[in-house]
Every structure is written in C-alpha cells, then in structure tokens.
Amino acid sequence: MGAGHNYPNGLRVMAESSSSGIWAVHTPEEGPFRHSMLEHEALGLPNELAKRFELWIAQYEEQFDAPQTFDHARSNAEGRELATALKRHFGSSVRIVFAPSAKGNGRYGSGGPDEETC
C-alpha cells in the first residue's frame, strides 16, 4: 500500500520528459495547475514498479530523437499496464487514470476526453 495515500482527486499516469510518470490530480479550486508530479519514493512504490515507470519514461523520451519510429501504441499499452499496476498497489482507495499518447504531437493528455479510468 502506498505511503500516505491521500489523493482525494486521484492519480494520473502520464508520460512526460524527465518525470516520474505519476501525477496527483488537482481541481481548479486547488490552483492553476491540473496536476503535480509525485516521486516514486514518496508514493512508496516497490522497486520493480518504480523501475518499470523509469523505463517507460526513457522509452517515451526516445521519440524526440526519432519521432517517425516512435510506437505510440506500444507506449500506450505499457502506460495502461503501469496504471493497472499502480491501481493494484493502492487498491480501491485511490482513483487512477491513464492519459494516453496523442499520436503525431508526442504529447500526452491531461484530463481530456481520451483519459481512461483504471
């Protein structure tokens, strides 16, 4: 179980360069930002799960050197699996959503219509 799992609006799994891939979701009442990045250690993730997130982010960053060969479908599949693993880690007490990659612009969503609840 995650340490101090007090995330009333849930967690978002979303790849971004130099990130952990995990974000606390915020409401407009909480300020101007839709989410804030959380470190794996702060979440109490098992080492194996943290390493999987690190590998996913490293693979995500490969698209900047070779955008024409970046496999969005593979990246999204791994992101979904990570979101599901994060849900298993926290259980039903924390809402987990996954923001899939938007093919063509190399960016992930942040609460848009394509976001998936795990």
URUR-V865261 format. One line per field, one symbol per residue. ss: DSSP state (H for helix, E for strand, L for the rest). phi: phi as a letter, one per 20 degrees, with the letter a starting at -180 (. if undefined). burial: b if it has 16 or more other C-alpha atoms within 10 Angstrom, else e. A space follows every 50 residues. Layout:
ss=???
phi=???
burial=???
This chain:
ss=LLLLLLLLLLEEELLLLLLLLEEEELLHHHLLLLEEELLHHHHLLLHHHH HHHHHHHHHHHHHHLLHHHLLHHHHHHHHHHHHHHHHHHHHHHLLEEELL EELLLLEELLLLLLLEEL
phi=.fflfdcfdncdebfbgldenccfedegfepfefacfdegffemffgfff fffffffffgffffebffdfeffffffffffffffffffemffcfccddf fegodmddfboefefded
burial=ebeeeeeeebbbbbbbeebbbbbbbbeeeeeeeebebeebeebbbeeeeb eebbebbbbbbeeeeeeeebebeebbeebbebbbebbebbeeebbbbbbb beeeebbbbbeeeebbeb
